[in-house]
């Protein structure tokens, strides 16, 4: 029980220190963050499309493939 009390006090103290006026976020707002996240999502989709195209091209390329030996 003492462990939970210590964790509670530590979290409460940290949150109180973050809520002081000198530690508040002075950012412009959520719009730039949304633009960054959307850009990262578009980039991730582009990388996935590139990787899929490369893998598909690799699987279509049959030279150098040794057929299995029948028993």
C-alpha positions as CSV (number, residue, x, y, z in Angstrom):
1,X,0.0,0.0,0.0
2,X,2.9,2.3,0.7
3,X,4.1,1.8,-2.9
4,X,0.8,3.0,-4.3
5,X,0.9,6.0,-2.0
6,X,4.4,6.9,-3.1
7,X,3.4,6.5,-6.8
8,X,0.3,8.6,-6.2
9,X,2.3,11.4,-4.5
10,X,5.0,11.3,-7.2
11,X,2.5,11.6,-10.0
12,X,0.5,14.3,-8.3
13,X,3.6,16.3,-7.5
14,X,4.8,16.0,-11.1
15,X,1.5,17.1,-12.6
16,X,1.3,20.0,-10.2
17,X,4.8,21.1,-11.3
18,X,3.8,20.9,-15.0
19,X,0.7,23.0,-14.4
20,X,2.6,26.0,-13.0
21,X,2.3,29.1,-15.3
22,X,6.0,29.1,-16.1
23,X,5.9,25.5,-17.4
24,X,2.9,25.8,-19.6
25,X,3.1,25.1,-23.3
26,X,3.6,28.3,-25.2
27,X,3.0,26.7,-28.6
28,X,0.9,28.0,-31.5
29,X,-1.8,25.4,-31.3
30,X,-2.7,22.0,-32.6
31,X,-2.8,22.9,-36.3
32,X,1.0,22.5,-37.0
33,X,0.9,19.2,-35.1
34,X,-1.9,18.0,-37.3
35,X,-0.1,18.9,-40.4
36,X,3.0,17.1,-39.3
37,X,1.1,14.0,-38.4
38,X,-0.8,14.0,-41.7
39,X,2.5,14.4,-43.6
40,X,4.0,11.5,-41.7
41,X,1.0,9.4,-42.6
42,X,1.3,10.3,-46.3
43,X,5.0,9.5,-46.2
44,X,4.3,6.1,-44.5
45,X,1.8,5.2,-47.2
46,X,4.3,6.2,-49.9
47,X,7.0,4.0,-48.3
48,X,4.6,1.1,-48.0
49,X,3.5,1.4,-51.7
50,X,7.2,1.5,-52.7
51,X,8.0,-1.5,-50.6
52,X,5.0,-3.4,-52.0
53,X,6.1,-2.5,-55.6
54,X,9.6,-3.7,-55.0
55,X,8.5,-6.9,-53.4
56,X,6.1,-7.6,-56.2
57,X,8.7,-6.9,-58.8
58,X,11.1,-9.2,-57.0
59,X,8.5,-12.0,-56.8
60,X,7.8,-11.7,-60.6
61,X,11.5,-12.1,-61.4
62,X,12.1,-15.8,-61.9
63,X,15.7,-16.0,-63.1
64,X,18.0,-17.7,-60.7
65,X,15.3,-19.8,-59.1
66,X,16.2,-23.4,-58.8
67,X,13.3,-25.8,-59.2
68,X,12.8,-28.4,-56.4
69,X,14.4,-31.8,-56.9
70,X,11.8,-34.6,-57.0
71,X,12.3,-37.5,-54.6
